[in-house]
Amino acid sequence: MLDQIFGENNFQSEIAWKRTHAHGSAKRWAPIHDSIFFYTGSKEYTWTYPTVPHDPGYVRKHFKSLDEKGRLFQPITLTGSGTRNGESGKPWRGVDPTKVGRHWGIPGEVMERYGLKGETVQDRLDALDSAGLVYWPRMPTEHPG
């Protein structure tokens, strides 16, 4: 029905919202999630990133690093599993992801959000680093994230 209302080409994604507790029923499987369908009125739409504060327990568990401004963050990897023969498999600033069976995985959404550009994978990594969005670990065996 939503395809008929909005048009099948305007479906963007589905969110499976996990419930905290299942609500049991004796004659069927208990529902444990709700489905949220994201449609737009056309291909031209504005996306504003929804922001909701994390649960304090989640922050304590996952956000253990501090940046130079004293903000907590969770370092994530800038690499994806598997090696590649193109630009994403080439070294950047002395780090060769193929040595550990990985390749550079540039977060396109972050590049877009911050208006960053770059012709090559290495240019895009430089742009992320210049914007202060790359975490350089202290251990030389760890990759930047």
RASUL-V414675 format. One line per field, one symbol per residue. ss: DSSP state (~ for helix, > for strand, _ for the rest). phi: phi as a letter, one per 30 degrees, with the letter a starting at -180 (. if undefined). A space follows every 50 residues. Layout:
# RASUL-V414675
ss: ???
phi: ???
This chain:
# RASUL-V414675
ss: _~~~~~_~~~>>>>>>>>>>>>>>>__>>>>>>>>>>>>___________ _____~~~~~~~__>>_____>>_____>>>_____~~~__>__>_~~~~ _>>>___~~~~~~_______~~~~~~~~~~_______________
phi: .ddddcjddcdcabcccdddbdcdbdcadddcaccccccbdadcbcccdd bbeddedddedcccccddcicdacdbdcbcdjcbcdedcddbhiccdddc ibbdbddeddedecicbldceddddddddddiccccdddddcddb
